[in-house]
Amino acid sequence: MASSPVQLMRQLAMLPILWLAQKTDFTDPQNLLLLQMVFGTVMLGGYFLIQLAMRRALTLNDQTRVANPGKMINLAEDKKAADGSCTACAYDVAKLKESQMQYVMGAIVAIVIYSVWGWTQPMMVMSVSQPMQLLDNKALLIYLRGHTYERPWAAADPLKQWAESRTEQAGTTTKATAALKSKKKN
């Protein structure tokens, strides 16, 4: 379940893309070439933006301490202080490297699926979904758009957000049921 109208719109944006993927004739070499060019341009553009943000993070070298950054594969233990904190620069670069790895792996998966089975839908969907993921990347927003966020930030976990919303709904339902029962007794 989307937690904001913007996220809902981003999720619903995929429906026309999936419909268009089914209606477009990719046996036509011109359509296929156009899709490959768009996919390549979007993937290279996104990779460039991640690299640019990483370069800016390293150039600014923010020495603000981030307490309890959590366990990240790209944050080496030698970058952490004795108390477990790290610099904002090290934290942001680790988050950007994580995003870069996810971005590149997603592109590789789409290319392999197309190469092996000839399916074009993953390339079409990823041409839209990958840039939308970059719009949610807080490290990119900090270094490319000038936003400010408290660090460390939690990774967006849609399943956890859904479970929390269901728990909140169940709690309000239980309270409402208890209130109705107490009214009936009185």
C-alpha positions in Angstrom: 0.0 0.0 0.0 1.4 3.4 -0.9 2.1 5.7 2.0 1.7 8.9 0.0 -0.1 10.1 -3.2 3.2 10.5 -4.9 4.1 6.9 -4.3 0.7 5.8 -5.4 1.1 7.7 -8.7 4.5 6.1 -9.2 3.1 2.7 -8.8 0.1 3.4 -11.1 2.5 4.8 -13.7 3.6 1.3 -14.4 0.2 0.2 -15.7 0.3 2.2 -18.9 3.9 1.1 -19.5 2.9 -2.6 -19.1 -0.1 -2.0 -21.5 2.2 -0.2 -24.0 4.7 -3.1 -23.8 2.0 -5.5 -24.9 0.7 -3.3 -27.7 4.0 -2.3 -29.3 5.3 -4.6 -32.0 8.9 -5.3 -31.1 9.4 -7.6 -34.0 9.7 -4.4 -36.1 13.5 -3.6 -36.0 12.9 0.1 -35.8 10.7 -0.2 -32.6 13.3 -2.6 -31.1 16.2 -0.3 -31.9 14.3 2.7 -30.4 13.6 0.7 -27.2 17.3 -0.3 -26.9 18.4 3.3 -27.4 16.0 4.6 -24.8 17.0 1.9 -22.3 20.7 2.5 -22.9 20.3 6.2 -22.6 18.3 6.0 -19.4 20.7 3.5 -17.8 23.8 5.5 -18.7 22.1 8.7 -17.6 21.2 7.2 -14.2 24.7 5.7 -13.8 26.2 9.2 -14.6 24.0 10.8 -12.0 25.1 8.3 -9.3 28.7 8.9 -10.2 28.2 12.7 -10.1 26.7 12.5 -6.7 29.5 10.3 -5.5 32.1 12.7 -6.8 30.3 15.6 -5.1 30.1 13.6 -1.8 33.9 12.9 -1.9 34.6 16.5 -2.9 32.6 18.0 0.0 34.0 15.5 2.4 31.4 16.2 5.1 33.0 15.2 8.4 29.7 15.3 10.4 29.5 12.1 12.5 26.7 9.7 11.8 25.9 7.7 14.9 25.0 4.0 14.4 25.0 3.9 10.6 24.1 0.2 10.6 25.7 -2.6 8.7 26.4 -1.9 5.1 28.4 -3.9 2.6 30.1 -0.8 1.2 31.0 0.8 4.5 34.3 -0.7 5.6 35.1 -1.2 9.3 38.1 1.0 9.0 35.8 3.9 8.1 34.0 3.6 11.4 35.2 5.1 14.7 35.6 3.1 17.9 32.0 4.1 18.9 30.6 2.7 15.7 30.0 6.1 14.1 31.3 7.2 10.7 31.5 10.4 8.7 28.6 11.6 6.6 30.8 11.4 3.6 31.6 7.7 4.2 27.9 7.0 4.9 26.7 8.8 1.8 29.3 7.2 -0.5 28.4 3.8 0.9 24.7 4.4 0.2 25.5 5.7 -3.3 27.7 2.6 -4.0 24.8 0.4 -2.9 22.4 2.3 -5.2 24.9 2.0 -8.0 25.2 -1.8 -7.5 21.4 -2.2 -7.5 21.1 0.0 -10.6 23.7 -1.9 -12.6 22.5 -5.3 -11.5 19.0 -4.4 -12.6 20.2 -3.3 -16.0 22.2 -6.5 -16.4 19.2 -8.6 -15.5 17.1 -6.8 -18.1 19.8 -7.2 -20.8 20.3 -10.9 -20.0 16.5 -11.5 -20.1 16.4 -9.9 -23.5 19.4 -11.7 -24.8 18.4 -15.1 -23.6 14.6 -15.1 -24.1 14.0 -12.0 -26.3 11.7 -10.4 -23.8 11.5 -6.6 -24.1 9.1 -5.8 -21.3 11.8 -5.7 -18.6 13.8 -3.1 -20.6 10.7 -1.0 -21.1 9.6 -1.2 -17.5 13.1 -0.4 -16.2 13.4 2.6 -18.4 10.7 4.1 -16.3 11.1 2.5 -12.9 14.8 3.0 -12.5 14.7 6.8 -12.8 11.7 6.8 -10.3 13.9 4.9 -7.9 16.6 7.5 -8.3 14.1 10.2 -7.4 13.7 8.5 -4.0 17.4 8.2 -3.3 18.2 10.5 -0.4 21.9 10.7 -1.1 21.2 11.8 -4.7 18.7 14.4 -3.5 21.3 15.7 -1.0 24.1 16.1 -3.6 22.2 16.9 -6.7 19.2 18.9 -5.5 20.5 20.4 -2.2 18.0 18.6 0.1 18.9 17.9 3.7 18.1 14.7 5.6 19.0 13.3 9.0 21.4 10.5 8.8 21.2 7.5 9.0 18.1 7.1 7.0 16.3 3.8 6.7 16.0 2.1 3.4 12.5 2.1 2.0 10.9 -1.2 2.8 7.5 -1.4 1.3 6.6 -4.7 3.1 7.5 -3.2 6.5 5.5 0.0 5.7 2.5 -2.1 4.7 2.8 -4.2 7.9 3.1 -1.1 10.1 0.0 0.4 8.4 -1.9 -2.8 9.0 -0.9 -2.9 12.6 -2.0 0.7 13.1 -5.4 -0.1 11.4 -5.8 -3.1 13.6 -5.0 -1.0 16.7 -7.6 1.6 15.8 -10.1 -1.2 15.0 -9.5 -2.8 18.4 -9.9 0.5 20.2 -13.2 1.2 18.3 -14.5 -2.2 19.1 -13.6 -1.8 22.8 -15.4 1.6 22.8 -18.5 0.1 21.3 -18.5 -2.8 23.8 -18.2 -0.3 26.7 -21.1 1.8 25.3 -23.3 -1.3 25.0 -22.5 -2.3 28.7 -23.5 1.2 29.9 
